[in-house]
Structure formats: structure tokens, C-alpha cells
Amino acid sequence: MIEEVLVDAMSDTDASAAASKRGPPILEVIGLHKRFNQLEVLRGIDLAVTPGEMVFLIGPSGSGKSTLLRCCNRLEEPTAGTIIVDGVDLTARGVNLNKARRTIGMVFQAFNLYPHKTALGNITLALRKVAGLTKAAANEKAMAALSDVGLSDKADSYPAALSGGQQQRVAIARALALEPKVMLFDEPTSALDPELVGDVLDVMRKVRQAGMTMLVVSHEMRFAAEAADRVIFMDGGVIVEEGPPETIFGAPREPRTRAFLSRVSH
Amino acid sequence: MEDETTPPMMTPLERFIDTFFNEAVIERYLPAILKGFVVTLELAILVVITGTLLGLILACVRSYRMLPVNLIIITFADIFRALPPLVLILLAYFGLPNVGVSLSAFVVIWLVLALTLAAFAEEIFWAGILSIDKGQWQAARSTGLSYTSALIYVVLPQAVRLTVPPLTNRAIAITMSTALGMVIGLADILGAATTAQSFSGNASPLMMAAIAYVIMFLPLVIAARWLETRFRWKRA
């Protein structure tokens, strides 16, 4: 299936870019199933993301895209299947999940900043307690991350004093500071007022340009069309269709994809 | 309180002052009441520190959701919240010596009240831990923090803030129960005062006790109010 996609991609204008990113996947999902009691949310997902690739997961609510994303760092426990990130099988017995999670950054819809810590404190916590940096080194790294998202002047602000867009940028900086191999974005702009979305998307664009591998669940179709290397349409717990954005948005093969896109484009 | 030494020509006001603010009695028993004050203060501090700490530890242990351990914690918390502390005090003080465990009145009051406070504190801390948004755990764990680190650095600091108002009120209420020590002969404020009252046949020592309790607890009540405002912060 992956090969198919890449062949599709190469037949397109983005062919050279996609081809240059070919190589061993940094994130691989094999035969993933997730069941909540009787409800089967994921019904056999296979997905491989190559380093530097930006992949968008789109689909109607309840299609399982967020669950798939959360399985990628095992915030959600898969019922069956394998997840390999940077060569580490996250589903293996006795895997050091905390260590593996350092290589997987995650950004949440609700930002989930720690309200009792400043922007800087939000970023330094894991740098100190997980990466084991000294206070000075952690502060330096956190300041660099804040500067990357354009919020150097907000280092000492508490989340309550920041706008939603600023909070989300701090959250991105918090994940980036750990220098992950993969970044997972779970509807990063869905909780934002429309005028604040742009700033967050700008930061995501920057992260992508820096070569980060990104898996994004989002309803920002225009952003996906412009920035994604690949778009995956999910429905009913399976991948219905995937391909470069031009194909998915321009000439979707599957009726379900067409139906979904016609609903969200209004 | 009939007092045969009272001269018959006293006005009602004089009689009131003689009964509740008798200078001679106050002077005579002030040292005993002061000693009692120290005993009550020591007990109060011990009970609050050990009871709160134990409650916090139990709530943290409970958050690991190990079924057998949690059953024990929940049973402990429910029983100690359902029992009047006085019953436990009498059981411990008069019952335990029969099985070879003789505890002083001070230790009995300390243990019973600390355990009672721990039972309530555990429930309060547990409610606080549960009230923290799942997203906080997820964010912390997604950066590689262990469960314990997420609990200590992310969840507890927020949960503890939420528990300050109910916890201080509960702690004050339970600490006041040190006055129950009177029934097992503890020379705390009330114990010293009732002893003095029966020796002097005058209510002034009880009034001194009342004033002593106000002196001790009013600052605590005010501090609790201050803590409530201090530990509140705007939610994002």
C-alpha cells in the first residue's frame, strides 16, 4: 500500500520531493487495532512515515484518526498491532516507554500546559526530569525553543496570561525542546479562535522546514493542501485513501473521500 | 454553679464578673492553663502534620490503582470517617492496656486524631487528584515523565491547591477535638481548665480555656482564609 502511494506521489509534481524523502520509515504502524469495549475504533491500520515527511490524517469525527495518533506514543493502548518509532517497538514487552516517548513529541488540542508553571517552567520540566539537564542547561534550551516559536518575551508568563495561540506555541516548544524524532499534532488549532490559527500554523510550517517528521490530525484543509507531503483519509477505523494533497483534494478516487471533502469545504 | 463565698450584696454584673473573670482564680490557675496551652499546641501541630502527610501518602498510593492496596486504603478511610473520634479514644485508652499496649493520653489523642485526619485528608487529596484534567497527565507522560514524576511535578501541585480550603477546615475541626483529651485525663487546655474549675468551684478557668482556644485557633482560621485566596489562581 505504501509503495502504491509513493508511486502515486512520484507521478505527481511533488515527485522529486517525495522521492528524496524515501528511506526506512521513522514511524511504522502495522496491523493496528483498537477496541473500546464493543466498539472497534481502529480496524487494521498500516502506515509508514519516512523521516522529514509531513502526513495529515483527515476524516470525519469518530473515524479513529485521533486514536491512531494517540496509539503512536501509546497514550492509547493498542488492542493489537505493532508500532515502531525510530527502531523501537513500542508494543514490545518490557519496552522503556518513557525513554521512547522522549523521541515522540505531542501537541494536544487543548494545549495542556501546566497551569502552575511559567512558559519556561513548562518546557524545562521534562528537560530536567527526563533528559537530566542542569537547571542552567535546561533554561538555555527552553529559551531557544521559545525563541523558535517567537515567544522569548513570554518566558515568565503563566499559561493563564497567554492567548490560546501563544499557549499552543509554548506547547509546541515544550515538545520540540526534547528534540524528538517525530511530532504528533492532535487537532492543534481546533480550540483556537480563527484569528489565532495562523500563528500556530506558521510555527508548524517552520518546524516542517527544519526537517521534522510530522503526523498531524487536523481540519485545516487549506493548510494540509499547502504543506502536507501526504494526506490520509480515514473513515470507520480504516484508511480509505491516501496520496499527495493534490490528488486527495483535487481528484479523490473514493466516494467516501469525496463526500467528506464536499462537507468540510463549505 | 452555687458559690457560698459570694457576698449576698453583689449586683448581677459583679456576680457575672466574679463567676467568669475572678481575678484571684485567674492568677492562681494561669500557669496550669498555660501549660495546657502548650500541650494542646504540640498536639495540634503533630496531628496536622502527621495526619495530612499520611493522608497525602495514602492518596498518592491509591492513585496507582493496585486493587488490594486500594481496598485497604478505602476501608481505612471509610471506617475512620464513620467513627466518632471519642469512641476510638476510649477504646485505645481503656482497651489497649488489656492486650499489653499502654499508651499515654497524649499519644492516644495524637494517634486517633492523626488517623482521623488522615482518613479525611486522603479522601480530599484523592478528590483533588481525580479532578486534574486527564490532559495534564497525557502532556506530562508524552514528554517521557514517569507516572510518579507526572504525579509529583504536574498533578500534585495542582491538586494540592484545590484541596487547601476543604483540608484546612477539616484540619481545624479535628485539631479542636484535642479537647476530647479531657475524658482520659490529658492536661491540655480544657483538661487543665476543668481540673482548676473543680478545685476552685469557679467558672473562670473555663473562660480562660475559651479565650486560650480562640487565641490558638483564630489565627489558624484567618490563615486558612488567606491560604484559600493565595492558592487560587486563574484557570486557563
Boltz contact constraints between the chains, C-beta under 6 A:
constraints:
  - contact:
      token1: [A, 73]
      token2: [B, 142]
      max_distance: 6.0
  - contact:
      token1: [A, 75]
      token2: [B, 138]
      max_distance: 6.0
  - contact:
      token1: [A, 98]
      token2: [B, 144]
      max_distance: 6.0
  - contact:
      token1: [A, 98]
      token2: [B, 146]
      max_distance: 6.0
  - contact:
      token1: [A, 101]
      token2: [B, 144]
      max_distance: 6.0
  - contact:
      token1: [A, 102]
      token2: [B, 144]
      max_distance: 6.0
  - contact:
      token1: [A, 106]
      token2: [B, 142]
      max_distance: 6.0
  - contact:
      token1: [A, 108]
      token2: [B, 135]
      max_distance: 6.0
  - contact:
      token1: [A, 110]
      token2: [B, 135]
      max_distance: 6.0
  - contact:
      token1: [A, 112]
      token2: [B, 135]
      max_distance: 6.0
  - contact:
      token1: [A, 112]
      token2: [B, 139]
      max_distance: 6.0
  - contact:
      token1: [A, 114]
      token2: [B, 154]
      max_distance: 6.0
  - contact:
      token1: [A, 115]
      token2: [B, 236]
      max_distance: 6.0
  - contact:
      token1: [A, 116]
      token2: [B, 157]
      max_distance: 6.0
  - contact:
      token1: [A, 116]
      token2: [B, 158]
      max_distance: 6.0
  - contact:
      token1: [A, 125]
      token2: [B, 153]
      max_distance: 6.0
  - contact:
      token1: [A, 126]
      token2: [B, 143]
      max_distance: 6.0
  - contact:
      token1: [A, 129]
      token2: [B, 149]
      max_distance: 6.0
  - contact:
      token1: [A, 130]
      token2: [B, 144]
      max_distance: 6.0
  - contact:
      token1: [A, 130]
      token2: [B, 145]
      max_distance: 6.0
  - contact:
      token1: [A, 159]
      token2: [B, 236]
      max_distance: 6.0
  - contact:
      token1: [A, 160]
      token2: [B, 234]
      max_distance: 6.0
  - contact:
      token1: [A, 160]
      token2: [B, 236]
      max_distance: 6.0
